[in-house]
Amino acid sequence: MNSPTRRLLAWTAPAALALTALVPALAAPATAKPKPTPTVTTSPVDKDLDGDGVPDLIAVGGPGTGLPSGVWSALGVKSPKTGVGTGQVQTPAINIGLRGNGVSGTSSPADFDGAQVLTGHFSGLDRQDFLYYYATGDPAGGGSVILGAGDGTMQDPYRGAQFTIVREQLLDSNGNSPLQLANAFTADGNDNGFPDMVGTAGDAMNGYRLNYYPCAFAVTGGYYGDNTALTNPTPTGGADWQNWRIASTEVGSGVALFLHNPTTGDLYLWTGVTMVDNGDGTGSLTRTQYKVAANWNTGVAVSTLWAADINADGTPDLWTVLPDGTYRAYLISGLSGKGKVKVTATGAQPLV
């Protein structure tokens, strides 16, 4: 099967206009300081749900999230000057989970309570789809893919747009289900048109680790237990992966992974993530690591951690949604390695 064509964000700076002014001979012309040209790169537009070239924000509602039950979709706002995302989103967000998860039969937005939701080309097509996963509760270890409609919403999961992922597909060698999942895109270099996943898993007896979940079969939800245990330590050198949250995106330089420890507030970024398979059920992620911030949202139960290249500068950024229902963008820059990483936060705004 041929891999789908990935959409690219192409941006060209407007041509400068030549202006001629008639100035009296004795008057000194004013010299205007030229404005810097915004740096915009051509790269894959991950999280773009409606095809306008700007990433969008998805947040799951329910108890403890600050949002009513459901899946909330907020389209990114484009700057009229630069043509790229500003970090703001169109509010109020729209609840795209009103028809439920396609499995429970209740057609209730409460179906998504406690779920994690990822976006990606899970159907192998060029639109963004939705993968929901339950780490806890009655359906723990399983989930589904619901096809995207291409406008920031889901198709009706009860009309052939839902594909189940059962618990057994994601078990590791110790019988553990993932604690959380993130889109790994094609970090293993095997692009069959369907994205892989990366997640944390483990137990107190066997320890905790990162796992890699390849989509081994070129079908929607084609994860069939061929999982790789990754040997990477946490960003701080430990093995306490149960204490870290992850969020991923894809930029021009490859797969990127944010890692946040809510207890310590440490926030790290891995760029150029590539999975190396040892061929014995183990592997590792090669990457470049940056410490983005210390004491970042320490002790805060961030409801949603959402990664995307929001302003199309080739550097991954973050959106958060907090338990009070507000969202905020964090624009990242300064990854040269020669100085401190810069984080520019937008003002907190209600999402709904």
Secondary structure as the mmCIF struct_conf table of DSSP 4:
data_model
#
loop_
_struct_conf.conf_type_id
_struct_conf.id
_struct_conf.beg_label_comp_id
_struct_conf.beg_label_asym_id
_struct_conf.beg_label_seq_id
_struct_conf.end_label_comp_id
_struct_conf.end_label_asym_id
_struct_conf.end_label_seq_id
HELX_LH_PP_P HELX_LH_PP_P1 ASN A 2 ARG A 7
STRN STRN1 LEU A 8 LEU A 8
HELX_LH_PP_P HELX_LH_PP_P2 ALA A 13 ALA A 18
TURN_TY1_P TURN_TY1_P1 ALA A 25 LEU A 26
BEND BEND1 ALA A 27 ALA A 27
HELX_LH_PP_P HELX_LH_PP_P3 ALA A 28 ALA A 30
HELX_LH_PP_P HELX_LH_PP_P4 ALA A 32 PRO A 38
STRN STRN2 PRO A 44 PRO A 44
TURN_TY1_P TURN_TY1_P2 ASP A 46 LYS A 47
BEND BEND2 LEU A 49 VAL A 54
STRN STRN3 LEU A 57 GLY A 62
TURN_TY1_P TURN_TY1_P3 PRO A 63 GLY A 66
STRN STRN4 LEU A 67 ALA A 74
HELX_LH_PP_P HELX_LH_PP_P5 LEU A 75 LEU A 75
STRN STRN5 GLY A 76 LYS A 78
HELX_LH_PP_P HELX_LH_PP_P6 SER A 79 SER A 79
TURN_TY1_P TURN_TY1_P4 PRO A 80 THR A 82
BEND BEND3 GLY A 83 VAL A 84
STRN STRN6 GLY A 85 VAL A 89
BEND BEND4 THR A 91 PRO A 92
STRN STRN7 ILE A 94 ASN A 95
TURN_TY1_P TURN_TY1_P5 LEU A 98 ARG A 99
BEND BEND5 GLY A 102 THR A 106
HELX_RH_3T_P HELX_RH_3T_P1 PRO A 109 PHE A 112
TURN_TY1_P TURN_TY1_P6 ASP A 113 GLY A 114
STRN STRN8 ALA A 115 GLY A 120
TURN_TY1_P TURN_TY1_P7 PHE A 122 SER A 123
BEND BEND6 GLY A 124 ARG A 127
STRN STRN9 ASP A 129 TYR A 134
BEND BEND7 ALA A 135 GLY A 137
TURN_TY1_P TURN_TY1_P8 ASP A 138 GLY A 141
STRN STRN10 GLY A 143 ILE A 146
STRN STRN11 GLY A 148 GLY A 148
BEND BEND8 GLY A 150 THR A 153
STRN STRN12 MET A 154 MET A 154
TURN_TY1_P TURN_TY1_P9 PRO A 157 GLY A 160
STRN STRN13 GLN A 162 ILE A 165
HELX_RH_3T_P HELX_RH_3T_P2 ARG A 167 LEU A 170
TURN_TY1_P TURN_TY1_P10 SER A 173 ASN A 174
BEND BEND9 GLY A 175 GLY A 175
HELX_LH_PP_P HELX_LH_PP_P7 ASN A 176 PRO A 178
BEND BEND10 LEU A 179 LEU A 179
STRN STRN14 GLN A 180 PHE A 185
TURN_TY1_P TURN_TY1_P11 THR A 186 ASP A 188
BEND BEND11 GLY A 189 GLY A 189
BEND BEND12 ASN A 192 PHE A 194
STRN STRN15 ASP A 196 ASP A 203
TURN_TY1_P TURN_TY1_P12 ALA A 204 ASN A 206
STRN STRN16 GLY A 207 TYR A 213
BEND BEND13 PHE A 217 VAL A 219
TURN_TY1_P TURN_TY1_P13 THR A 220 GLY A 221
BEND BEND14 GLY A 225 GLY A 225
STRN STRN17 THR A 228 LEU A 230
HELX_LH_PP_P HELX_LH_PP_P8 ASN A 232 THR A 234
TURN_TY1_P TURN_TY1_P14 PRO A 235 THR A 236
BEND BEND15 GLY A 237 GLY A 237
BEND BEND16 ALA A 239 ALA A 239
HELX_RH_3T_P HELX_RH_3T_P3 TRP A 241 ASN A 243
STRN STRN18 ARG A 245 VAL A 251
TURN_TY1_P TURN_TY1_P15 GLY A 252 SER A 253
STRN STRN19 GLY A 254 HIS A 260
TURN_TY1_P TURN_TY1_P16 PRO A 262 THR A 264
STRN STRN20 LEU A 267 ASP A 277
BEND BEND17 GLY A 279 GLY A 281
STRN STRN21 THR A 282 ALA A 293
BEND BEND18 ALA A 294 ASN A 297
TURN_TY1_P TURN_TY1_P17 THR A 298 GLY A 299
BEND BEND19 SER A 303 SER A 303
STRN STRN22 THR A 304 ALA A 308
TURN_TY1_P TURN_TY1_P18 ILE A 310 ASN A 311
BEND BEND20 ALA A 312 THR A 315
STRN STRN23 ASP A 317 VAL A 321
TURN_TY1_P TURN_TY1_P19 PRO A 323 ASP A 324
BEND BEND21 GLY A 325 GLY A 325
STRN STRN24 THR A 326 SER A 333
TURN_TY1_P TURN_TY1_P20 LEU A 335 SER A 336
BEND BEND22 GLY A 337 GLY A 339
HELX_LH_PP_P HELX_LH_PP_P9 LYS A 340 VAL A 341
STRN STRN25 LYS A 342 ALA A 345
HELX_LH_PP_P HELX_LH_PP_P10 THR A 346 ALA A 348
STRN STRN26 GLN A 349 PRO A 350
#
